[in-house]
Amino acid sequence: MSIALIGIIAVQIFWINSSIEIREKQFTTNVKSALVDVSQSINDREFRDYIKELNPIISELRNLKKRELREIVYQKFDTVNNELFTYKQSILADNFESPIAILNKDSSNALRTYKSYFIKKEKEITSPDFLRKKDLNRIKPNIKVVNIGKMSAFDKIVYEDLFKETAPRKPIYKRVSNTELQFKITNKLKERGIETPYEYGVLEGEYYTKLRTKKFKRNANSYPISLFKSDKDKNDYVLYVNFPEKKEYIMANIKNQLILASTFILFIILAFASAIYQLLKQKKISEIKTDFINNMTHEFKTPIATINLALDAIKNPKIIEDNDKVLKYVKMIRQENKRMHAQVENVLQISKLEKNQLEISKEIVDIHDIIEDAIAHVSLIIHNKGGYVKTHLEAIQTEMSASELHMTNVIVNVLDNAVKYTNKEPKIDIFTENAGNYVLVKIKDQGIGMSKQIQKNIFEKFFREQTGNIHNVKGHGLGLAYVKKIVEYHHGNVYVESEKGNGSTFFIKLPII
């Protein structure tokens, strides 16, 4: 059972860990895919804005029969670096059909073909100190506004190449804003079902830019994506995104599975524990029954043997004629018979108490009278052993509603227990006092005492400190169980305080009228 339980729990834990790993991988894949879309979306938006804002410039356009030559001249004054930027590019397309025809056949080949015929690229950086206003006007090219939607594949290649040369010269905060980043990141994550708080930041190399959230800090769990790429395919700016509540988000996604698995594991553990508990309980009951049978057999064996001896003696012709001896043996038989009857009655009474079948009639009694009556039952035995019973009856209110017979038996059983479990003369003190609406009876002895473990079980049925067929202390383990049942029936409670070797004190708390 233990191996099976451990195996089932191990499989459940393995399944849960696997589920968490799969969720983490799925989360990572979705985040990376979303960030790729964010980067692509920002690049596409910047390119569209570039064409709309700067109005693509065509300075010279020549159409030949077999050869097509286009030259682009673009100038812009860079206020950041205080420079005039001039860009020239000439593109030659030779021995091909029109760009539209080529694009319809194979667009990817068309793009590669046009790029392979870039024959001239020039970048000129000229300080404005050497340029006059009329010079700028003189070299200013003709402007032609191009409709983006109707742009040919050939024109698109030209403008993309031009864009890659000019866009990196802008500061990052002019190319994209925090508002746009937050909007696009949020939307792209939502498209993939990810709705959890995040922090982001854009870094240029190892340096933070203004594009970031207040709490962002790059760490090993950050998800990076290149925001822009230069013409040399170098990552100038990298967008990093963190998810502070990533673990909680992943666990929330498999919450139902975790609850279900945990519930089943809990049920299995409880069932296992219950089975073990029942096994141990049955084992204990079996041991108790065996001890009870052994002790009961011994208790009956002694009086039965005595009765048999008495009967054999009476049969002797010499004794049967002696009336005194016959009466003596008859009295002995009656006493032993009474003793066996009392033992059987104890067993029956505790059995009836367990089934609530014992009829107990209550009347107004005085607890002090009951104590005195109980002492009278055991005083002879105590005095014969050289001991004593002292009373310290200080309670003022002592009347209560109780069964005189059963309450007397309660006190007698406790006193009898004190006499049995002592290695010397039995010395017993009985105290009474009032505690609110209760009378408290304390019976203190100077016997062998008991350990904490024994105190926990002392009021259980059939329990004895010594187990097995041991008869140095007679009894069946029913006396104190009977005491507890009767006291509880009278709406009171009983408990014990003891220390090994220093005697015991029994406390009986009963309600008064």
KOLROKE-150047 format. One record per residue (C-alpha): x, y, z; residue in one letter; residue number from 1. Coordinates in nm, 2 decimals, always signed. Layout:
SITE     xx     yy     zz residuo num
SITE      X      Y      Z       a NUM
...
This chain:
SITE     xx     yy     zz residuo num
SITE  +0.00  +0.00  +0.00       m   1
SITE  +0.28  +0.24  +0.08       s   2
SITE  +0.46  +0.17  -0.25       i   3
SITE  +0.14  +0.21  -0.44       a   4
SITE  +0.06  +0.54  -0.26       l   5
SITE  +0.41  +0.68  -0.32       i   6
SITE  +0.40  +0.57  -0.69       g   7
SITE  +0.06  +0.74  -0.74       i   8
SITE  +0.17  +1.06  -0.58       i   9
SITE  +0.50  +1.06  -0.78       a  10
SITE  +0.31  +1.02  -1.11       v  11
SITE  +0.07  +1.30  -1.01       q  12
SITE  +0.36  +1.53  -0.93       i  13
SITE  +0.54  +1.43  -1.25       f  14
SITE  +0.22  +1.51  -1.45       w  15
SITE  +0.18  +1.85  -1.28       i  16
SITE  +0.55  +1.94  -1.34       n  17
SITE  +0.51  +1.84  -1.71       s  18
SITE  +0.20  +2.04  -1.74       s  19
SITE  +0.37  +2.34  -1.59       i  20
SITE  +0.67  +2.30  -1.83       e  21
SITE  +0.44  +2.28  -2.13       i  22
SITE  +0.26  +2.59  -2.02       r  23
SITE  +0.59  +2.78  -1.97       e  24
SITE  +0.71  +2.67  -2.32       k  25
SITE  +0.38  +2.77  -2.47       q  26
SITE  +0.39  +3.11  -2.29       f  27
SITE  +0.75  +3.17  -2.42       t  28
SITE  +0.65  +3.08  -2.77       t  29
SITE  +0.35  +3.31  -2.77       n  30
SITE  +0.55  +3.60  -2.62       v  31
SITE  +0.83  +3.57  -2.87       k  32
SITE  +0.58  +3.55  -3.16       s  33
SITE  +0.40  +3.86  -3.02       a  34
SITE  +0.72  +4.05  -2.99       l  35
SITE  +0.82  +3.96  -3.35       v  36
SITE  +0.48  +4.10  -3.46       d  37
SITE  +0.54  +4.41  -3.25       v  38
SITE  +0.88  +4.47  -3.41       s  39
SITE  +0.75  +4.41  -3.77       q  40
SITE  +0.45  +4.63  -3.71       s  41
SITE  +0.67  +4.92  -3.59       i  42
SITE  +0.90  +4.88  -3.88       n  43
SITE  +0.61  +4.87  -4.13       d  44
SITE  +0.45  +5.18  -3.97       r  45
SITE  +0.78  +5.37  -3.98       e  46
SITE  +0.83  +5.29  -4.35       f  47
SITE  +0.48  +5.40  -4.43       r  48
SITE  +0.53  +5.73  -4.24       d  49
SITE  +0.86  +5.78  -4.41       y  50
SITE  +0.71  +5.77  -4.75       i  51
SITE  +0.41  +5.99  -4.66       k  52
SITE  +0.62  +6.24  -4.47       e  53
SITE  +0.92  +6.29  -4.70       l  54
SITE  +0.75  +6.24  -5.03       n  55
SITE  +0.98  +6.01  -5.23       p  56
SITE  +1.21  +6.20  -5.45       i  57
SITE  +1.28  +6.12  -5.81       i  58
SITE  +1.54  +6.35  -5.97       s  59
SITE  +1.61  +6.18  -6.29       e  60
SITE  +1.41  +5.91  -6.47       l  61
SITE  +1.52  +5.78  -6.81       r  62
SITE  +1.34  +5.51  -7.00       n  63
SITE  +1.54  +5.33  -7.26       l  64
SITE  +1.42  +5.06  -7.50       k  65
SITE  +1.63  +4.79  -7.36       k  66
SITE  +1.76  +4.95  -7.05       r  67
SITE  +1.60  +5.13  -6.76       e  68
SITE  +1.80  +5.37  -6.54       l  69
SITE  +1.67  +5.54  -6.23       r  70
SITE  +1.86  +5.78  -6.01       e  71
SITE  +1.74  +5.89  -5.67       i  72
SITE  +1.88  +6.20  -5.50       v  73
SITE  +1.77  +6.28  -5.15       y  74
SITE  +1.89  +6.56  -4.92       q  75
SITE  +1.80  +6.64  -4.56       k  76
SITE  +1.95  +6.86  -4.30       f  77
SITE  +2.03  +6.67  -3.98       d  78
SITE  +1.96  +6.90  -3.68       t  79
SITE  +2.10  +6.65  -3.43       v  80
SITE  +2.44  +6.63  -3.59       n  81
SITE  +2.43  +6.97  -3.76       n  82
SITE  +2.50  +6.82  -4.10       e  83
SITE  +2.35  +6.81  -4.45       l  84
SITE  +2.29  +6.46  -4.56       f  85
SITE  +2.29  +6.38  -4.93       t  86
SITE  +2.20  +6.04  -5.07       y  87
SITE  +2.23  +5.93  -5.43       k  88
SITE  +2.14  +5.60  -5.58       q  89
SITE  +2.13  +5.48  -5.94       s  90
SITE  +1.96  +5.15  -6.03       i  91
SITE  +1.99  +4.98  -6.37       l  92
SITE  +1.75  +4.71  -6.49       a  93
SITE  +1.85  +4.55  -6.81       d  94
SITE  +1.72  +4.28  -7.03       n  95
SITE  +1.41  +4.22  -6.82       f  96
SITE  +1.04  +4.26  -6.87       e  97
SITE  +0.85  +4.52  -6.69       s  98
SITE  +0.86  +4.51  -6.30       p  99
SITE  +0.49  +4.42  -6.28       i 100
SITE  +0.54  +4.12  -6.52       a 101
SITE  +0.84  +3.99  -6.33       i 102
SITE  +0.67  +4.04  -5.99       l 103
SITE  +0.37  +3.84  -6.11       n 104
SITE  +0.59  +3.55  -6.21       k 105
SITE  +0.81  +3.53  -5.90       d 106
SITE  +0.82  +3.82  -5.66       s 107
SITE  +1.11  +3.69  -5.45       s 108
SITE  +1.33  +3.64  -5.76       n 109
SITE  +1.22  +3.99  -5.88       a 110
SITE  +1.34  +4.15  -5.55       l 111
SITE  +1.67  +3.96  -5.56       r 112
SITE  +1.72  +4.06  -5.93       t 113
SITE  +1.67  +4.43  -5.87       y 114
SITE  +1.90  +4.43  -5.57       k 115
SITE  +2.17  +4.26  -5.77       s 116
SITE  +2.17  +4.55  -6.02       y 117
SITE  +2.24  +4.82  -5.77       f 118
SITE  +2.53  +4.98  -5.95       i 119
SITE  +2.59  +5.29  -5.76       k 120
SITE  +2.54  +5.42  -5.40       k 121
SITE  +2.68  +5.74  -5.28       e 122
SITE  +2.66  +5.91  -4.94       k 123
SITE  +2.78  +6.26  -4.91       e 124
SITE  +2.81  +6.44  -4.58       i 125
SITE  +2.86  +6.81  -4.63       t 126
SITE  +2.90  +7.07  -4.35       s 127
SITE  +2.65  +7.35  -4.38       p 128
SITE  +2.93  +7.60  -4.33       d 129
SITE  +3.04  +7.53  -4.69       f 130
SITE  +2.70  +7.55  -4.84       l 131
SITE  +2.50  +7.86  -4.92       r 132
SITE  +2.13  +7.90  -4.94       k 133
SITE  +2.14  +7.92  -5.32       k 134
SITE  +2.35  +7.61  -5.34       d 135
SITE  +2.09  +7.42  -5.15       l 136
SITE  +1.82  +7.55  -5.38       n 137
SITE  +2.03  +7.46  -5.68       r 138
SITE  +2.08  +7.10  -5.59       i 139
SITE  +1.73  +7.05  -5.45       k 140
SITE  +1.58  +6.78  -5.67       p 141
SITE  +1.24  +6.76  -5.83       n 142
SITE  +0.97  +6.62  -5.60       i 143
SITE  +0.72  +6.36  -5.71       k 144
SITE  +0.45  +6.23  -5.47       v 145
SITE  +0.41  +5.86  -5.50       v 146
SITE  +0.09  +5.68  -5.41       n 147
SITE  +0.19  +5.39  -5.17       i 148
SITE  -0.09  +5.17  -5.26       g 149
SITE  +0.01  +5.19  -5.63       k 150
SITE  +0.38  +5.18  -5.58       m 151
SITE  +0.55  +4.93  -5.81       s 152
SITE  +0.79  +4.66  -5.68       a 153
SITE  +1.07  +4.84  -5.84       f 154
SITE  +0.99  +5.17  -5.66       d 155
SITE  +0.94  +4.99  -5.34       k 156
SITE  +1.29  +4.84  -5.35       i 157
SITE  +1.44  +5.18  -5.42       v 158
SITE  +1.26  +5.34  -5.13       y 159
SITE  +1.33  +5.06  -4.88       e 160
SITE  +1.70  +5.08  -4.96       d 161
SITE  +1.68  +5.46  -4.92       l 162
SITE  +1.49  +5.42  -4.59       f 163
SITE  +1.75  +5.18  -4.45       k 164
SITE  +2.02  +5.44  -4.51       e 165
SITE  +1.83  +5.74  -4.36       t 166
SITE  +1.61  +5.61  -4.08       a 167
SITE  +1.89  +5.51  -3.84       p 168
SITE  +2.01  +5.87  -3.83       r 169
SITE  +1.69  +5.96  -3.63       k 170
SITE  +1.69  +5.95  -3.25       p 171
SITE  +1.50  +5.65  -3.11       i 172
SITE  +1.23  +5.86  -2.94       y 173
SITE  +1.15  +6.02  -3.28       k 174
SITE  +1.10  +5.68  -3.44       r 175
SITE  +0.87  +5.52  -3.19       v 176
SITE  +0.69  +5.64  -2.87       s 177
SITE  +0.61  +5.47  -2.54       n 178
SITE  +0.24  +5.50  -2.62       t 179
SITE  +0.28  +5.31  -2.94       e 180
SITE  +0.50  +5.04  -2.78       l 181
SITE  +0.25  +4.98  -2.50       q 182
SITE  -0.05  +4.97  -2.74       f 183
SITE  +0.12  +4.73  -2.98       k 184
SITE  +0.26  +4.50  -2.70       i 185
SITE  -0.07  +4.48  -2.52       t 186
SITE  -0.27  +4.41  -2.84       n 187
SITE  -0.03  +4.15  -2.97       k 188
SITE  -0.02  +3.97  -2.64       l 189
SITE  -0.40  +3.97  -2.61       k 190
SITE  -0.42  +3.82  -2.96       e 191
SITE  -0.24  +3.52  -2.82       r 192
SITE  -0.44  +3.50  -2.50       g 193
SITE  -0.18  +3.65  -2.27       i 194
SITE  -0.33  +3.90  -2.03       e 195
SITE  -0.08  +3.96  -1.74       t 196
SITE  +0.11  +4.27  -1.63       p 197
SITE  +0.44  +4.33  -1.80       y 198
SITE  +0.73  +4.58  -1.80       e 199
SITE  +0.93  +4.67  -2.10       y 200
SITE  +1.24  +4.87  -2.20       g 201
SITE  +1.44  +4.95  -2.51       v 202
SITE  +1.82  +4.93  -2.48       l 203
SITE  +2.09  +5.06  -2.72       e 204
SITE  +2.37  +4.82  -2.65       g 205
SITE  +2.40  +4.82  -2.27       e 206
SITE  +2.24  +5.16  -2.22       y 207
SITE  +1.88  +5.22  -2.13       y 208
SITE  +1.67  +5.46  -2.35       t 209
SITE  +1.37  +5.68  -2.26       k 210
SITE  +1.15  +5.41  -2.40       l 211
SITE  +1.07  +5.20  -2.09       r 212
SITE  +0.83  +5.16  -1.80       t 213
SITE  +0.92  +5.29  -1.45       k 214
SITE  +0.98  +4.95  -1.29       k 215
SITE  +1.16  +4.79  -1.58       f 216
SITE  +1.49  +4.62  -1.51       k 217
SITE  +1.65  +4.38  -1.75       r 218
SITE  +1.72  +4.03  -1.61       n 219
SITE  +1.78  +3.67  -1.72       a 220
SITE  +1.40  +3.62  -1.76       n 221
SITE  +1.36  +3.91  -2.00       s 222
SITE  +1.23  +3.84  -2.35       y 223
SITE  +1.44  +4.03  -2.62       p 224
SITE  +1.35  +4.13  -2.97       i 225
SITE  +1.54  +4.35  -3.22       s 226
SITE  +1.34  +4.67  -3.27       l 227
SITE  +1.52  +4.81  -3.58       f 228
SITE  +1.79  +4.67  -3.80       k 229
SITE  +2.05  +4.87  -3.98       s 230
SITE  +2.16  +4.82  -4.34       d 231
SITE  +2.44  +4.60  -4.21       k 232
SITE  +2.19  +4.39  -4.01       d 233
SITE  +2.33  +4.49  -3.68       k 234
SITE  +2.09  +4.52  -3.38       n 235
SITE  +2.11  +4.88  -3.28       d 236
SITE  +1.80  +4.88  -3.05       y 237
SITE  +1.66  +4.58  -2.85       v 238
SITE  +1.32  +4.57  -2.69       l 239
SITE  +1.31  +4.37  -2.36       y 240
SITE  +0.98  +4.26  -2.19       v 241
SITE  +0.95  +4.12  -1.84       n 242
SITE  +0.65  +3.95  -1.68       f 243
SITE  +0.67  +4.00  -1.30       p 244
SITE  +0.36  +3.77  -1.24       e 245
SITE  +0.46  +3.50  -1.49       k 246
SITE  +0.46  +3.21  -1.25       k 247
SITE  +0.12  +3.32  -1.10       e 248
SITE  -0.02  +3.35  -1.45       y 249
SITE  +0.09  +3.01  -1.56       i 250
SITE  -0.03  +2.85  -1.23       m 251
SITE  -0.37  +3.02  -1.28       a 252
SITE  -0.40  +2.86  -1.62       n 253
SITE  -0.37  +2.51  -1.47       i 254
SITE  -0.55  +2.59  -1.15       k 255
SITE  -0.84  +2.36  -1.21       n 256
SITE  -0.61  +2.07  -1.30       q 257
SITE  -0.40  +2.14  -0.99       l 258
SITE  -0.70  +2.15  -0.76       i 259
SITE  -0.84  +1.83  -0.91       l 260
SITE  -0.50  +1.65  -0.88       a 261
SITE  -0.44  +1.78  -0.52       s 262
SITE  -0.79  +1.67  -0.42       t 263
SITE  -0.74  +1.32  -0.55       f 264
SITE  -0.40  +1.30  -0.38       i 265
SITE  -0.56  +1.41  -0.06       l 266
SITE  -0.83  +1.15  -0.08       f 267
SITE  -0.58  +0.88  -0.15       i 268
SITE  -0.37  +0.99  +0.15       i 269
SITE  -0.67  +1.01  +0.38       l 270
SITE  -0.79  +0.66  +0.26       a 271
SITE  -0.45  +0.52  +0.32       f 272
SITE  -0.42  +0.68  +0.67       a 273
SITE  -0.77  +0.56  +0.75       s 274
SITE  -0.68  +0.20  +0.65       a 275
SITE  -0.36  +0.21  +0.85       i 276
SITE  -0.55  +0.35  +1.15       y 277
SITE  -0.82  +0.08  +1.13       q 278
SITE  -0.55  -0.19  +1.11       l 279
SITE  -0.37  -0.05  +1.42       l 280
SITE  -0.71  -0.01  +1.60       k 281
SITE  -0.81  -0.37  +1.52       q 282
SITE  -0.47  -0.49  +1.63       k 283
SITE  -0.51  -0.30  +1.96       k 284
SITE  -0.86  -0.44  +2.01       i 285
SITE  -0.74  -0.79  +1.94       s 286
SITE  -0.46  -0.75  +2.20       e 287
SITE  -0.71  -0.60  +2.45       i 288
SITE  -0.96  -0.89  +2.40       k 289
SITE  -0.68  -1.14  +2.45       t 290
SITE  -0.57  -0.97  +2.77       d 291
SITE  -0.93  -0.95  +2.89       f 292
SITE  -0.98  -1.32  +2.82       i 293
SITE  -0.66  -1.41  +3.00       n 294
SITE  -0.74  -1.20  +3.30       n 295
SITE  -1.11  -1.31  +3.32       m 296
SITE  -1.00  -1.67  +3.29       t 297
SITE  -0.76  -1.62  +3.58       h 298
SITE  -1.02  -1.44  +3.79       e 299
SITE  -1.27  -1.72  +3.74       f 300
SITE  -1.01  -2.00  +3.77       k 301
SITE  -0.93  -1.91  +4.13       t 302
SITE  -1.28  -1.91  +4.27       p 303
SITE  -1.38  -2.21  +4.07       i 304
SITE  -1.07  -2.40  +4.21       a 305
SITE  -1.17  -2.28  +4.56       t 306
SITE  -1.53  -2.40  +4.51       i 307
SITE  -1.41  -2.74  +4.39       n 308
SITE  -1.18  -2.78  +4.68       l 309
SITE  -1.46  -2.69  +4.92       a 310
SITE  -1.69  -2.94  +4.76       l 311
SITE  -1.43  -3.22  +4.77       d 312
SITE  -1.37  -3.14  +5.14       a 313
SITE  -1.74  -3.16  +5.22       i 314
SITE  -1.76  -3.50  +5.05       k 315
SITE  -1.50  -3.63  +5.30       n 316
SITE  -1.69  -3.85  +5.55       p 317
SITE  -1.50  -3.70  +5.84       k 318
SITE  -1.58  -3.34  +5.75       i 319
SITE  -1.94  -3.39  +5.64       i 320
SITE  -2.02  -3.50  +6.00       e 321
SITE  -1.86  -3.18  +6.13       d 322
SITE  -2.13  -2.91  +6.09       n 323
SITE  -1.90  -2.62  +6.17       d 324
SITE  -1.66  -2.72  +5.89       k 325
SITE  -1.94  -2.78  +5.65       v 326
SITE  -2.08  -2.43  +5.72       l 327
SITE  -1.74  -2.29  +5.68       k 328
SITE  -1.69  -2.44  +5.34       y 329
SITE  -2.05  -2.35  +5.23       v 330
SITE  -1.97  -1.99  +5.33       k 331
SITE  -1.65  -2.00  +5.13       m 332
SITE  -1.84  -2.13  +4.82       i 333
SITE  -2.10  -1.86  +4.86       r 334
SITE  -1.83  -1.59  +4.88       q 335
SITE  -1.65  -1.72  +4.57       e 336
SITE  -1.98  -1.74  +4.39       n 337
SITE  -2.06  -1.39  +4.48       k 338
SITE  -1.72  -1.28  +4.37       r 339
SITE  -1.77  -1.43  +4.02       m 340
SITE  -2.12  -1.28  +4.00       h 341
SITE  -1.97  -0.93  +4.08       a 342
SITE  -1.71  -0.97  +3.80       q 343
SITE  -1.98  -1.08  +3.55       v 344
SITE  -2.20  -0.79  +3.66       e 345
SITE  -1.92  -0.54  +3.60       n 346
SITE  -1.88  -0.66  +3.25       v 347
SITE  -2.25  -0.65  +3.19       l 348
SITE  -2.28  -0.30  +3.33       q 349
SITE  -2.01  -0.15  +3.11       i 350
SITE  -2.16  -0.32  +2.81       s 351
SITE  -2.50  -0.17  +2.89       k 352
SITE  -2.34  +0.17  +2.94       l 353
SITE  -2.18  +0.15  +2.59       e 354
SITE  -2.53  +0.07  +2.44       k 355
SITE  -2.71  +0.33  +2.67       n 356
SITE  -2.92  +0.04  +2.81       q 357
SITE  -2.83  +0.08  +3.17       l 358
SITE  -3.12  +0.22  +3.38       e 359
SITE  -3.00  +0.47  +3.63       i 360
SITE  -3.26  +0.63  +3.87       s 361
SITE  -3.15  +0.96  +4.02       k 362
SITE  -3.24  +1.10  +4.36       e 363
SITE  -3.12  +1.38  +4.59       i 364
SITE  -2.80  +1.26  +4.76       v 365
SITE  -2.51  +1.42  +4.96       d 366
SITE  -2.17  +1.36  +4.81       i 367
SITE  -2.01  +1.35  +5.15       h 368
SITE  -2.24  +1.06  +5.26       d 369
SITE  -2.15  +0.88  +4.94       i 370
SITE  -1.78  +0.92  +5.01       i 371
SITE  -1.82  +0.79  +5.37       e 372
SITE  -2.02  +0.49  +5.24       d 373
SITE  -1.75  +0.41  +4.98       a 374
SITE  -1.47  +0.44  +5.24       i 375
SITE  -1.66  +0.18  +5.46       a 376
SITE  -1.64  -0.07  +5.17       h 377
SITE  -1.26  -0.05  +5.14       v 378
SITE  -1.15  +0.05  +5.49       s 379
SITE  -1.10  -0.31  +5.61       l 380
SITE  -0.87  -0.39  +5.32       i 381
SITE  -0.68  -0.07  +5.36       i 382
SITE  -0.63  -0.12  +5.74       h 383
SITE  -0.52  -0.48  +5.68       n 384
SITE  -0.24  -0.35  +5.46       k 385
SITE  -0.14  -0.09  +5.72       g 386
SITE  -0.26  +0.21  +5.53       g 387
SITE  -0.52  +0.48  +5.59       y 388
SITE  -0.79  +0.70  +5.43       v 389
SITE  -0.81  +1.06  +5.55       k 390
SITE  -1.09  +1.29  +5.45       t 391
SITE  -1.07  +1.67  +5.40       h 392
SITE  -1.44  +1.75  +5.33       l 393
SITE  -1.45  +2.13  +5.28       e 394
SITE  -1.73  +2.16  +5.03       a 395
SITE  -2.03  +2.35  +5.17       i 396
SITE  -2.29  +2.28  +4.90       q 397
SITE  -2.29  +1.90  +4.86       t 398
SITE  -2.64  +1.80  +4.75       e 399
SITE  -2.67  +1.66  +4.39       m 400
SITE  -2.91  +1.46  +4.17       s 401
SITE  -2.74  +1.12  +4.13       a 402
SITE  -2.77  +0.75  +4.16       s 403
SITE  -2.65  +0.66  +4.50       e 404
SITE  -2.55  +0.31  +4.40       l 405
SITE  -2.35  +0.40  +4.09       h 406
SITE  -2.19  +0.71  +4.24       m 407
SITE  -2.08  +0.50  +4.54       t 408
SITE  -1.93  +0.25  +4.29       n 409
SITE  -1.74  +0.53  +4.13       v 410
SITE  -1.57  +0.63  +4.45       i 411
SITE  -1.51  +0.27  +4.54       v 412
SITE  -1.35  +0.19  +4.21       n 413
SITE  -1.11  +0.49  +4.24       v 414
SITE  -1.02  +0.39  +4.59       l 415
SITE  -0.97  +0.03  +4.49       d 416
SITE  -0.75  +0.14  +4.21       n 417
SITE  -0.54  +0.34  +4.46       a 418
SITE  -0.50  +0.03  +4.68       v 419
SITE  -0.40  -0.20  +4.39       k 420
SITE  -0.13  +0.02  +4.24       y 421
SITE  +0.09  +0.08  +4.53       t 422
SITE  +0.40  -0.11  +4.64       n 423
SITE  +0.37  -0.01  +5.01       k 424
SITE  +0.10  +0.08  +5.26       e 425
SITE  -0.19  +0.25  +5.08       p 426
SITE  -0.21  +0.61  +5.20       k 427
SITE  -0.51  +0.80  +5.05       i 428
SITE  -0.64  +1.15  +5.11       d 429
SITE  -0.99  +1.26  +4.99       i 430
SITE  -1.07  +1.64  +4.94       f 431
SITE  -1.39  +1.81  +4.85       t 432
SITE  -1.45  +2.18  +4.76       e 433
SITE  -1.70  +2.39  +4.57       n 434
SITE  -1.61  +2.53  +4.23       a 435
SITE  -1.89  +2.74  +4.10       g 436
SITE  -2.20  +2.52  +4.04       n 437
SITE  -1.99  +2.21  +4.09       y 438
SITE  -1.84  +2.00  +4.37       v 439
SITE  -1.49  +1.88  +4.31       l 440
SITE  -1.38  +1.56  +4.46       v 441
SITE  -1.00  +1.49  +4.47       k 442
SITE  -0.87  +1.14  +4.56       i 443
SITE  -0.50  +1.15  +4.61       k 444
SITE  -0.28  +0.84  +4.67       d 445
SITE  +0.09  +0.78  +4.71       q 446
SITE  +0.12  +0.48  +4.48       g 447
SITE  +0.34  +0.40  +4.18       i 448
SITE  +0.19  +0.68  +3.96       g 449
SITE  +0.18  +0.66  +3.58       m 450
SITE  +0.34  +0.81  +3.27       s 451
SITE  +0.18  +1.07  +3.04       k 452
SITE  +0.11  +0.80  +2.78       q 453
SITE  -0.08  +0.58  +3.04       i 454
SITE  -0.28  +0.89  +3.15       q 455
SITE  -0.42  +0.93  +2.80       k 456
SITE  -0.56  +0.58  +2.79       n 457
SITE  -0.64  +0.51  +3.16       i 458
SITE  -1.02  +0.56  +3.10       f 459
SITE  -1.04  +0.33  +2.80       e 460
SITE  -1.23  +0.01  +2.82       k 461
SITE  -1.01  -0.30  +2.89       f 462
SITE  -0.70  -0.09  +2.92       f 463
SITE  -0.44  -0.19  +3.18       r 464
SITE  -0.09  -0.06  +3.24       e 465
SITE  +0.03  -0.42  +3.24       q 466
SITE  -0.07  -0.63  +2.94       t 467
SITE  -0.07  -1.00  +2.89       g 468
SITE  -0.15  -1.27  +3.13       n 469
SITE  -0.01  -1.09  +3.44       i 470
SITE  -0.19  -1.12  +3.76       h 471
SITE  +0.01  -0.93  +4.02       n 472
SITE  -0.26  -0.66  +3.98       v 473
SITE  -0.60  -0.82  +3.95       k 474
SITE  -0.88  -0.67  +3.73       g 475
SITE  -1.02  -0.64  +3.38       h 476
SITE  -0.95  -0.28  +3.29       g 477
SITE  -1.32  -0.19  +3.33       l 478
SITE  -1.32  +0.00  +3.66       g 479
SITE  -1.20  +0.34  +3.54       l 480
SITE  -1.40  +0.30  +3.21       a 481
SITE  -1.71  +0.25  +3.43       y 482
SITE  -1.61  +0.56  +3.64       v 483
SITE  -1.59  +0.78  +3.33       k 484
SITE  -1.92  +0.66  +3.18       k 485
SITE  -2.11  +0.71  +3.51       i 486
SITE  -1.96  +1.05  +3.58       v 487
SITE  -2.04  +1.17  +3.22       e 488
SITE  -2.39  +1.03  +3.26       y 489
SITE  -2.43  +1.27  +3.56       h 490
SITE  -2.31  +1.56  +3.34       h 491
SITE  -1.97  +1.58  +3.51       g 492
SITE  -1.61  +1.50  +3.41       n 493
SITE  -1.32  +1.31  +3.55       v 494
SITE  -0.95  +1.34  +3.48       y 495
SITE  -0.62  +1.24  +3.64       v 496
SITE  -0.29  +1.41  +3.73       e 497
SITE  +0.01  +1.18  +3.80       s 498
SITE  +0.38  +1.14  +3.78       e 499
SITE  +0.57  +0.82  +3.76       k 500
SITE  +0.68  +0.71  +4.12       g 501
SITE  +0.49  +1.00  +4.29       n 502
SITE  +0.13  +0.88  +4.31       g 503
SITE  -0.18  +0.99  +4.13       s 504
SITE  -0.47  +1.24  +4.20       t 505
SITE  -0.81  +1.17  +4.05       f 506
SITE  -1.04  +1.47  +4.00       f 507
SITE  -1.42  +1.41  +3.98       i 508
SITE  -1.63  +1.72  +3.90       k 509
SITE  -2.00  +1.69  +3.95       l 510
SITE  -2.29  +1.95  +3.92       p 511
SITE  -2.47  +2.04  +4.24       i 512
SITE  -2.83  +2.14  +4.30       i 513
